[in-house]
Amino acid sequence: MEKSAILLILFFIFFNLMTVIAKADALAPIIESPELPGS
């Protein structure tokens, strides 16, 4: 019972981490786009 709870928490943290990375990935082109035409 305890092991499954730990796995559930780890999965939840991992899912949140991937969501944050996905959001950062989506924002990255917006931040970098002004530099691309100049280079």
C-alpha positions in Angstrom: 0.0 0.0 0.0 2.8 2.4 0.9 4.8 1.6 -2.2 1.9 2.3 -4.6 1.4 5.6 -2.8 5.0 6.6 -3.3 4.8 5.6 -6.9 1.7 7.7 -7.3 3.5 10.7 -5.8 6.6 10.2 -8.0 4.4 9.9 -11.1 2.5 13.1 -10.1 5.8 15.0 -9.6 7.2 13.7 -12.9 4.0 14.7 -14.8 4.2 18.2 -13.3 7.8 18.4 -14.3 7.0 17.4 -17.9 4.2 20.0 -18.0 6.6 22.7 -16.9 9.2 21.6 -19.5 6.5 21.6 -22.2 5.4 25.1 -21.3 9.0 26.3 -21.3 9.4 24.7 -24.7 6.4 26.5 -26.1 7.6 29.8 -24.7 11.2 29.4 -25.9 10.5 30.3 -29.6 8.7 33.5 -28.6 11.7 34.6 -26.5 14.3 33.7 -29.1 12.4 34.7 -32.3 13.6 38.4 -32.3 17.2 37.2 -32.3 16.8 34.8 -35.3 16.3 37.4 -38.1 19.2 39.4 -36.8 21.6 36.5 -37.0 
